[in-house]
């Protein structure tokens, strides 16, 4: 397990600079407002300056940036030092308002009842022990606090021939539509190899997540399986037509 975690960290360390390009696209054309509105609509009531928000697996800092811009008290954590460096750089002057910490999302080093909100984007799928992560996230949420988890069935095509055919069509359509193919990068096969060993790759999601979180004691859970239609730009919709995103909201 430790060897697998190290492979995952090494992969994201290498990918960190290219993910800044993703943030730049998400911050352009008012997409930051689309994402921010989507997240904030699921927050508990309260003045932004009073709510403590944890951006779990911040990557290059997109969530942390758009929420800090709107006055929220944001702590951003990631296990990749290179991702944290990119996040600090991308935040610019806002970096002074965000607390950046290197930390394992599956073993967050915070006291019980520390945060009003936990937000994540495309994180849970590549955790080695997602059930432990969900248990720990509930622990550090305050009563009534919410976890908002955006993810997708990434790499489901490794386990399903029909999904593989759909994924291949996405690659063809990216070429036909003249957009960047998000699967065409030097390390793409490395993450495929890693994903074959990850526990969530063969799972049906978000069904697995909802059942697991209820079993762990979250008081209410729900999933929006069409949220990608609102928050993805044209390029993302073409690239991931076979892999729609979903948003889970889980309340402690």
Helices and strands as residue ranges (DSSP letters): H 2-26, H 31-40, E 52-56, H 62-69, E 73-78, H 81-91, G 92-97, E 98-102, E 115-121, G 124-126, H 130-140, E 141-152, G 156-158, H 161-176, H 188-195, H 207-215, E 220-224, H 228-231, H 234-239, E 245-251
